[in-house]
Amino acid sequence: VVGTRGLCPRGIIENDFVKMSADGRITPGLCPEAEKVLHMAAEDDSEIREWCCPVYDHMLVFKKLDRVA
């Protein structure tokens, strides 16, 4: 998470890591809207590296990393 607006109700803050497993599970769990964005990001092969949760009041900005050790 590289940015925020407001407070995420799940307690996610800037500099937290969110992981998606090969079978699509997201850890820690997020709201359905944010999880949908991360699934779209995982399927996108474009040069886009940052994605935003669509809930403006407590928006999270995610930076897509190819793989984290």
KAKA-V628686 format. One line per field, one symbol per residue. phi: phi as a letter, one per 30 degrees, with the letter a starting at -180 (. if undefined). psi: psi as a letter, one per 20 degrees, with the letter a starting at -180 (. if undefined). A space follows every 50 residues. Layout:
phi=???
psi=???
This chain:
phi=.cabbicdddidbeidcbccdecjdcbddcdeddddddddddddcdddcb bcdddddbdccccdcdacd
psi=oiqroappijjprqiqpppprhjjpppqqrqhghhgghhghhipjaipip qqqinhhlqqppppqgpp.
